[in-house]
Amino acid sequence: MLDALRRWWGRYSIHVLAALVGLVVALGLRMTQGVALLEVYQFFTQPWQWFSRNPEPLVEARTAELSARMADLESQNERLKQLLNLEVSRSSQGTWAMVIGRSGEAWWSQVVLSKGLRDGIQPGAIALGTGGLVGRVTAVSPHSSRLLLVSDPSSTVGVTLSRNRFMGILRGQNQRSGVLEFFERDPDVRVGDSVLTSPYTTRFPPGIVVGRVTAVNLDKQPAPEAVVEFSSPLGLLEYVYVQPFTAKADALLLSP
């Protein structure tokens, strides 16, 4: 019996060992989900992959990433330059504030600023931005304030044409423009005329740039009208310069 077993083992031992090795390898691949085999494949095929791989898509992707970063840095640099230029012309009594909140339903009507009573901001203060007038502070709390933009339909600004001093009331219409209703029946207004705050306005200092005329309707009743494009990009506000102004309009003081 033992002799027969030895003969069988001598004849089939290699097959049995090979079967056992195959079984172990199969179990290992099943448990590791083929990771080991993939590593071996990568090791032996890597030299050929290096020569056959096309690096062009990777280079293009990296170039696009760097270009996007450079464009963002250039945009930030330009905004900082604009802020520095504005700083020179602003009163030392004012302060810069960041726009920290907007309502999705009133994106071009009101914004929330990062500074409030403790930073010296009071109701009635005006806000300026790159290009000119932005709006007026209507409510404040210790650490924030609410800014009514000139684009809000409830906003009214007394304005005048810089070319000939014809005056009227500018009401907000949308994010980019407002409607100017003239006091005179036959104003001398042209497309391209610059619009400034009026010397007689009670809510804003006189002489602040508001925008320029883009359309005229002299037949409008009961008074001639013009469409004014705001000079400040109200939809892109990030920082505004807030300076005090004694306004006669109503203002709400928020509770702490």
WOVENNOR-V130539 format. One record per run of one state. SS is the DSSP state (h for helix, s for strand, l for the rest). FROM is the first residue (numbers start at 1). TO is the last residue. If there is no record, write none. Layout:
BEGIN
ss | from | to
SS | FROM | TO
SS | FROM | TO
END
This chain:
BEGIN
ss | from | to
l | 1 | 1
h | 2 | 32
l | 33 | 34
h | 35 | 52
l | 53 | 55
h | 56 | 89
l | 90 | 94
s | 95 | 102
l | 103 | 103
h | 104 | 106
l | 107 | 109
s | 110 | 113
l | 114 | 116
h | 117 | 119
l | 120 | 125
s | 126 | 129
l | 130 | 131
s | 132 | 140
l | 141 | 144
s | 145 | 149
l | 150 | 155
s | 156 | 161
l | 162 | 166
s | 167 | 172
l | 173 | 176
s | 177 | 182
l | 183 | 193
s | 194 | 197
l | 198 | 208
s | 209 | 217
l | 218 | 224
s | 225 | 230
l | 231 | 233
h | 234 | 236
l | 237 | 238
s | 239 | 243
l | 244 | 251
s | 252 | 253
l | 254 | 256
END
